[in-house]
């Protein structure tokens, strides 16, 4: 074997499928740790919908641990807070404040998804990203320097030592990971967990010019974050784009338990009308109706809210393939935790794969590299599964609180505040450093058992 072939076997290379929040953060985590990677993105460029997103305190801490440049870039473009609180209002009856929760100084800042992704993407070399790569299949290649071959719908292939699916809620990697491999490649038997479930809720979202928003609901309501609770629906508003736009999210319960557009269009969006939102909030307070009036008159997209609460993936890995972020544990937006969970996943994966990289470099590649990769992804599953599944379930329960499912809680600011504070506290105040240390210790334990 030539020295070049030996180097190829020793070099760890990771395929990241998907260039969303999780995939980009994983790439930057690997980059900071000198682990080789390539991102494969199905779109022709890094792009995101022009919707707003907020990042919880744990997400910001995770950014700094993934790669300090990630946090610096985030803060460079994040929208400043009007007030450092979450504020819930009775949007249905009284228009009065129910509860406010301190998020920390300059905490839980947000902005446009596209702005964050574009800023982070500037930190990644262009050669490390391949676009218009729609994954079709993954096969194993025994005896090859790279164990896995990725097959794309354009007929091209690529190889890697591990495949990390960061390809979102409709993840192809999740389907391949959970498929019955005894079935034919053309007719995979997919379990329910291969697809997300409809939560019987949909949303409308828009970005309203701030000048118009202030004229409609006033500067206080427009320039900081507010949530409006009520019967079977809620509204969330917060400023983005350096206070030039108001991000509006209207969540509405659906009497239909089935998303009628899923199979016919294969998408989670459908044509919608402003009248649907107007009708849903017709009996609400004047402020709530004013917010809804800011939706555009032309046709709007209606977004079905899907998650993996009903049919969770039984595990996030198989061999040298795993899923992360929404591909592993898609959740609704109601705790603002989905993006942060993906960044936490990226942190653990980057740390573990760095551990593999160091061990392979010290002791050579071959079969040992494959075993180390498999152990690293097994550990990732062990340290991430319970926390992320808990967030998925808690998010659904938070939505029930916002929609006044429990009449005693919704009439009691004290009970509401206690419940919602506990849910956010469990997400925000998490020992990330301890999580990483524990994961690396498990990797070491696995090594000792092999020796």
C-alpha positions as CSV (number, residue, x, y, z in Angstrom):
1,X,0.0,0.0,0.0
2,X,1.4,3.4,-1.0
3,X,1.9,6.2,1.6
4,X,-0.8,8.2,-0.3
5,X,-3.3,5.3,0.1
6,X,-2.3,5.0,3.8
7,X,-3.0,8.8,4.3
8,X,-6.4,8.4,2.6
9,X,-7.4,5.6,5.0
10,X,-6.2,7.6,8.0
11,X,-8.0,10.8,6.9
12,X,-11.5,11.1,8.4
13,X,-14.0,12.7,6.0
14,X,-17.6,13.5,6.9
15,X,-20.5,14.0,4.5
16,X,-23.1,16.5,5.8
17,X,-26.4,16.3,4.0
18,X,-28.2,19.6,4.2
19,X,-27.0,23.2,4.6
20,X,-29.6,24.5,7.1
21,X,-28.9,25.7,10.7
22,X,-27.7,22.3,11.9
23,X,-25.6,21.4,8.9
24,X,-23.9,24.8,8.7
25,X,-23.1,24.7,12.4
26,X,-21.8,21.2,12.2
27,X,-19.6,22.2,9.3
28,X,-18.2,25.1,11.3
29,X,-17.6,22.9,14.3
30,X,-15.7,20.4,12.2
31,X,-13.8,23.2,10.5
32,X,-12.6,24.6,13.9
33,X,-11.4,21.1,14.8
34,X,-9.6,20.4,11.6
35,X,-11.9,17.5,10.6
36,X,-12.5,17.2,6.8
37,X,-16.1,17.5,5.6
38,X,-18.2,18.3,2.5
39,X,-21.8,19.7,2.6
40,X,-24.2,18.4,0.1
41,X,-27.3,20.7,-0.3
42,X,-30.3,19.9,-2.6
43,X,-30.9,23.6,-3.3
44,X,-28.9,25.5,-5.9
45,X,-27.5,27.8,-3.1
46,X,-27.6,28.2,0.6
47,X,-31.0,29.7,1.2
48,X,-33.8,29.8,3.7
49,X,-37.3,31.1,3.9
50,X,-37.6,34.8,4.8
51,X,-39.1,34.1,8.2
52,X,-38.0,35.1,11.6
53,X,-36.3,32.9,14.2
54,X,-35.1,33.5,17.8
55,X,-32.2,31.6,19.4
56,X,-32.6,30.6,23.1
57,X,-29.8,31.2,25.6
58,X,-28.6,27.6,25.4
59,X,-28.4,28.0,21.6
60,X,-26.1,31.0,22.0
61,X,-23.9,29.2,24.4
62,X,-23.7,26.2,22.1
63,X,-22.7,28.5,19.2
64,X,-19.7,29.7,21.1
65,X,-18.7,26.1,21.9
66,X,-19.2,24.9,18.4
67,X,-16.9,27.6,17.0
68,X,-16.4,31.1,18.5
69,X,-16.8,32.6,15.0
70,X,-20.4,31.2,14.9
71,X,-21.4,33.3,17.9
72,X,-19.5,36.4,16.7
73,X,-21.3,36.2,13.3
74,X,-24.7,35.6,15.0
75,X,-24.3,38.7,17.2
76,X,-23.2,40.7,14.2
77,X,-26.6,40.4,12.5
78,X,-29.0,39.6,15.4
79,X,-31.8,42.1,16.0
80,X,-31.5,44.0,19.3
81,X,-34.2,43.3,21.9
82,X,-36.7,46.0,22.7
83,X,-37.0,44.5,26.2
84,X,-35.2,41.4,27.5
85,X,-38.5,39.6,28.3
86,X,-40.9,37.1,26.8
87,X,-44.4,38.7,27.4
88,X,-47.6,36.8,27.1
89,X,-50.9,38.7,26.7
90,X,-54.5,37.7,26.9
91,X,-55.1,38.3,23.3
92,X,-58.7,37.1,23.4
93,X,-60.5,38.9,26.1
94,X,-58.7,41.5,28.1
95,X,-55.6,42.4,26.1
96,X,-53.8,42.5,29.5
97,X,-50.4,41.0,30.4
98,X,-50.5,37.5,31.7
99,X,-46.9,36.9,32.5
100,X,-43.4,38.1,31.6
101,X,-40.2,36.0,31.7
102,X,-36.7,37.5,31.8
103,X,-34.5,36.0,29.0
104,X,-31.2,37.5,30.2
105,X,-29.4,40.6,29.1
106,X,-29.7,40.7,25.3
107,X,-31.0,37.2,25.5
108,X,-33.0,35.3,23.0
109,X,-32.2,37.6,20.1
110,X,-33.5,36.8,16.7
111,X,-33.7,37.9,13.1
112,X,-34.3,36.4,9.7
113,X,-33.3,32.8,9.1
114,X,-31.7,33.7,5.8
115,X,-29.6,36.4,7.4
116,X,-28.1,34.0,9.9
117,X,-27.4,31.3,7.4
118,X,-25.8,33.7,4.9
119,X,-23.6,35.2,7.6
120,X,-22.5,31.8,8.8
121,X,-22.0,30.5,5.2
122,X,-19.4,33.2,4.6
123,X,-17.1,31.3,7.1
124,X,-17.1,28.1,5.0
125,X,-14.8,27.7,2.0
126,X,-16.8,27.5,-1.3
127,X,-15.0,24.2,-2.2
128,X,-16.6,22.5,0.9
129,X,-20.1,23.0,-0.4
130,X,-21.8,21.2,-3.3
131,X,-25.2,22.4,-4.4
132,X,-28.1,20.8,-6.4
133,X,-27.2,17.5,-4.7
134,X,-30.5,15.7,-4.0
135,X,-29.6,12.5,-2.1
136,X,-31.2,9.3,-3.4
137,X,-29.4,6.5,-1.6
138,X,-26.5,5.5,0.6
139,X,-24.5,2.3,0.1
140,X,-21.6,0.8,2.1
141,X,-18.3,0.1,0.5
142,X,-16.2,-2.5,2.4
143,X,-12.5,-2.2,1.7
144,X,-12.8,1.4,0.4
145,X,-10.9,4.2,2.1
146,X,-14.3,5.8,2.6
147,X,-16.9,3.4,3.8
148,X,-20.0,5.1,2.4
149,X,-21.1,6.1,-1.1
150,X,-23.8,8.8,-1.4
151,X,-25.8,8.5,-4.6
152,X,-27.5,11.7,-5.9
153,X,-30.4,12.0,-8.3
154,X,-28.2,13.8,-10.8
155,X,-26.3,10.5,-11.2
156,X,-23.2,11.6,-9.3
157,X,-21.7,10.0,-6.2
158,X,-19.5,10.9,-3.3
159,X,-17.7,9.0,-0.5
160,X,-17.3,9.6,3.2
161,X,-16.5,7.8,6.4
162,X,-19.7,9.0,8.0
163,X,-22.9,10.5,6.8
164,X,-24.7,13.1,9.0
165,X,-28.2,13.9,7.8
166,X,-29.0,17.5,8.6
167,X,-31.6,17.6,5.8
168,X,-34.6,18.8,7.8
169,X,-38.1,17.7,8.7
170,X,-38.6,15.7,5.4
171,X,-35.2,14.1,5.7
172,X,-34.1,11.5,3.1
173,X,-31.3,10.3,5.4
174,X,-33.9,9.5,8.1
175,X,-35.9,7.5,5.6
176,X,-32.8,5.5,4.6
177,X,-31.6,5.1,8.1
178,X,-35.0,3.7,9.3
179,X,-35.9,1.7,6.2
180,X,-36.2,-2.0,6.3
181,X,-33.0,-2.9,4.5
182,X,-34.2,-6.3,3.7
183,X,-36.7,-4.8,1.2
184,X,-35.7,-3.9,-2.3
185,X,-34.0,-0.5,-2.9
186,X,-37.0,0.6,-5.0
187,X,-39.6,-0.4,-2.4
188,X,-38.3,0.5,1.0
189,X,-40.6,-0.5,3.8
190,X,-40.7,2.7,5.9
191,X,-42.0,2.9,9.5
192,X,-44.2,5.7,10.7
193,X,-41.2,7.4,12.2
194,X,-39.7,8.0,8.7
195,X,-42.2,10.8,8.2
196,X,-43.3,13.7,10.6
197,X,-46.9,13.9,11.8
198,X,-49.4,16.7,11.4
199,X,-50.0,18.4,14.7
200,X,-53.5,19.5,13.7
201,X,-52.2,23.1,13.5
202,X,-51.1,25.4,10.8
203,X,-49.7,28.9,10.7
204,X,-49.5,32.0,8.6
205,X,-46.4,34.2,8.8
206,X,-45.4,37.5,7.3
207,X,-43.0,40.3,7.6
208,X,-44.8,43.7,8.0
209,X,-43.0,47.0,7.5
210,X,-42.3,48.4,10.9
211,X,-43.7,51.8,10.1
212,X,-47.1,50.3,9.3
213,X,-46.9,48.0,12.4
214,X,-46.3,50.9,14.7
215,X,-49.2,52.8,13.2
216,X,-51.4,49.8,13.8
217,X,-50.5,48.4,17.2
218,X,-48.1,51.1,18.7
219,X,-44.4,51.2,19.2
220,X,-44.3,49.3,22.5
221,X,-46.1,46.3,21.0
222,X,-44.2,46.4,17.7
223,X,-40.6,46.9,19.0
224,X,-40.4,44.0,21.4
225,X,-41.5,40.4,21.6
226,X,-45.1,39.6,22.5
227,X,-47.2,36.5,22.5
228,X,-51.0,36.6,22.5
229,X,-52.8,33.6,23.9
230,X,-56.4,32.6,23.3
231,X,-58.9,29.9,22.3
232,X,-57.4,27.5,19.8
233,X,-54.9,29.9,18.4
234,X,-52.0,32.3,19.3
235,X,-50.0,35.1,17.8
236,X,-46.3,35.8,18.1
237,X,-44.7,39.1,17.1
238,X,-41.1,40.4,17.3
239,X,-38.9,42.8,15.3
240,X,-36.3,41.7,12.8
241,X,-34.0,43.2,10.2
242,X,-32.7,45.8,12.6
243,X,-36.2,46.9,13.6
244,X,-37.3,47.6,10.1
245,X,-39.8,44.6,9.9
246,X,-42.2,43.0,12.3
247,X,-42.2,39.2,12.1
248,X,-45.7,37.9,12.6
249,X,-46.7,34.2,13.3
250,X,-50.3,33.3,13.6
251,X,-50.9,29.7,14.8
252,X,-54.3,28.2,14.3
253,X,-55.8,24.8,15.3
254,X,-57.2,22.8,12.5
255,X,-60.5,20.9,12.8
256,X,-59.1,18.5,10.1
257,X,-56.8,15.9,11.7
258,X,-55.1,15.3,8.3
259,X,-53.1,17.8,6.3
260,X,-54.9,17.4,3.0
261,X,-52.0,18.7,0.9
262,X,-49.3,16.4,2.1
263,X,-49.6,13.6,-0.4
264,X,-50.9,15.5,-3.4
265,X,-48.2,18.1,-3.2
266,X,-45.6,16.4,-1.1
267,X,-45.1,19.6,0.8
268,X,-46.0,21.1,4.2
269,X,-47.2,24.4,2.6
270,X,-50.4,25.1,0.8
271,X,-52.2,28.1,-0.7
272,X,-53.9,30.2,1.9
273,X,-56.0,33.4,2.2
274,X,-55.9,36.3,4.6
275,X,-59.6,35.7,5.2
276,X,-58.8,32.5,7.0
277,X,-56.6,34.3,9.6
278,X,-59.2,37.2,9.9
279,X,-62.0,34.7,10.6
280,X,-59.9,32.7,13.1
281,X,-59.2,35.9,15.2
282,X,-62.5,37.7,14.5
283,X,-63.6,37.5,18.2
284,X,-60.2,38.4,19.6
285,X,-59.0,41.7,21.1
286,X,-58.5,44.8,19.0
287,X,-54.7,44.4,19.2
288,X,-54.9,40.8,17.9
289,X,-57.2,41.9,15.0
290,X,-54.8,44.7,14.3
291,X,-51.9,42.3,14.0
292,X,-53.8,40.1,11.7
293,X,-54.7,43.1,9.5
294,X,-51.0,43.4,8.7
295,X,-51.1,40.2,6.7
296,X,-50.9,40.9,2.9
297,X,-54.0,41.0,0.8
298,X,-52.6,38.7,-1.9
299,X,-52.4,35.0,-1.6
300,X,-50.4,33.8,1.4
301,X,-48.7,30.4,2.1
302,X,-50.3,28.3,4.8
303,X,-47.7,26.3,6.7
304,X,-48.7,22.9,8.2
305,X,-47.0,22.4,11.6
306,X,-45.5,18.9,11.7
307,X,-43.4,17.2,14.3
308,X,-42.1,13.8,15.5
309,X,-44.0,13.7,18.8
310,X,-46.4,10.8,17.8
311,X,-43.9,8.7,15.9
312,X,-40.4,9.4,17.2
313,X,-37.4,7.9,15.6
314,X,-36.3,4.9,17.8
315,X,-32.7,6.0,17.4
316,X,-30.7,8.7,15.6
317,X,-28.0,6.5,14.2
318,X,-27.3,3.2,12.4
319,X,-23.6,2.3,11.9
320,X,-21.8,5.2,10.4
321,X,-25.0,7.1,9.5
322,X,-27.0,9.4,11.7
323,X,-29.5,12.3,11.7
324,X,-29.4,15.6,13.6
325,X,-31.6,18.7,14.1
326,X,-35.1,18.5,12.6
327,X,-34.1,15.3,10.7
328,X,-33.8,13.6,14.0
329,X,-36.4,15.3,16.3
330,X,-38.5,17.8,14.4
331,X,-40.6,19.9,16.7
332,X,-43.0,22.8,16.5
333,X,-42.0,26.4,17.0
334,X,-43.8,27.0,20.3
335,X,-40.8,26.9,22.7
336,X,-38.4,28.4,20.2
337,X,-36.1,25.5,20.8
338,X,-35.8,23.7,17.5
339,X,-32.8,25.6,16.1
340,X,-31.0,25.4,19.4
341,X,-31.4,21.7,19.6
342,X,-29.8,21.4,16.2
343,X,-26.9,23.5,17.3
344,X,-26.5,21.4,20.4
345,X,-26.5,18.3,18.2
346,X,-23.8,19.9,16.0
347,X,-21.7,20.6,19.1
348,X,-21.7,17.0,20.3
349,X,-21.1,15.6,16.9
350,X,-18.2,17.9,16.2
351,X,-16.6,17.0,19.5
352,X,-17.0,13.3,19.1
353,X,-15.8,13.3,15.5
354,X,-12.8,15.3,16.5
355,X,-12.1,12.6,19.0
356,X,-12.3,10.0,16.3
357,X,-10.0,12.1,14.0
358,X,-7.3,12.3,16.7
359,X,-7.4,8.6,17.5
360,X,-7.3,7.6,13.8
361,X,-4.4,10.0,13.2
362,X,-2.5,8.5,16.1
363,X,-3.1,4.8,15.3
364,X,-3.9,4.5,11.6
365,X,-7.1,3.9,9.8
366,X,-8.7,0.8,8.3
367,X,-11.3,-1.1,10.2
368,X,-10.5,0.7,13.4
369,X,-11.6,4.0,11.9
370,X,-15.0,2.5,11.0
371,X,-15.5,1.1,14.5
372,X,-14.6,4.5,16.1
373,X,-17.0,6.3,13.8
374,X,-19.8,3.9,14.7
375,X,-19.1,4.2,18.4
376,X,-19.0,8.0,18.2
377,X,-22.5,8.1,16.6
378,X,-23.7,5.6,19.1
379,X,-22.6,7.9,21.9
380,X,-24.2,10.9,20.1
381,X,-27.5,9.1,20.3
382,X,-27.0,8.2,23.9
383,X,-26.4,11.8,25.1
384,X,-28.9,13.5,22.8
385,X,-31.9,11.3,22.6
386,X,-33.7,11.9,25.9
387,X,-33.2,15.7,25.9
388,X,-34.4,16.2,22.4
389,X,-37.4,13.9,22.7
390,X,-38.4,15.8,25.9
391,X,-38.3,19.1,24.0
392,X,-40.5,17.7,21.2
393,X,-43.2,16.6,23.8
394,X,-42.9,19.7,25.9
395,X,-43.3,21.9,22.9
396,X,-46.7,20.4,22.2
397,X,-47.8,20.9,25.8
398,X,-46.7,24.6,25.6
399,X,-48.9,25.1,22.6
400,X,-51.8,23.7,24.6
401,X,-51.1,26.3,27.3
402,X,-51.1,29.1,24.7
403,X,-54.4,27.8,23.3
404,X,-56.2,27.7,26.7
405,X,-56.7,23.9,26.8
406,X,-56.6,24.0,30.6
407,X,-59.2,26.6,31.9
408,X,-57.6,26.7,35.4
409,X,-54.2,27.6,34.1
410,X,-55.3,30.1,31.5
411,X,-57.2,32.0,34.2
412,X,-54.3,32.0,36.6
413,X,-51.2,34.1,35.7
414,X,-49.5,32.3,38.6
415,X,-50.1,28.8,37.3
416,X,-49.3,29.8,33.7
417,X,-46.1,31.5,34.8
418,X,-45.0,28.5,36.9
419,X,-45.7,26.0,34.1
420,X,-44.1,27.9,31.2
421,X,-41.1,29.0,33.2
422,X,-40.3,25.4,34.1
423,X,-40.5,24.4,30.4
424,X,-38.2,27.2,29.3
425,X,-35.8,26.7,32.2
426,X,-35.3,23.0,31.3
427,X,-34.3,24.0,27.8
428,X,-32.2,27.1,28.6
429,X,-30.3,26.1,31.7
430,X,-28.5,23.0,30.5
431,X,-25.0,21.9,31.2
432,X,-23.6,21.9,27.6
433,X,-20.0,21.6,28.7
434,X,-20.9,18.6,30.9
435,X,-22.8,17.1,28.0
436,X,-19.7,17.2,25.8
437,X,-17.4,16.0,28.6
438,X,-19.7,13.1,29.2
439,X,-19.9,12.2,25.5
440,X,-16.1,12.2,25.2
441,X,-15.8,10.1,28.3
442,X,-18.2,7.5,26.8
443,X,-16.0,7.5,23.7
444,X,-12.9,6.8,25.8
445,X,-14.8,4.0,27.7
446,X,-15.6,2.4,24.4
447,X,-11.9,2.5,23.4
448,X,-10.7,0.9,26.6
449,X,-13.2,-1.9,26.2
450,X,-11.8,-2.6,22.8
451,X,-8.2,-2.7,24.0
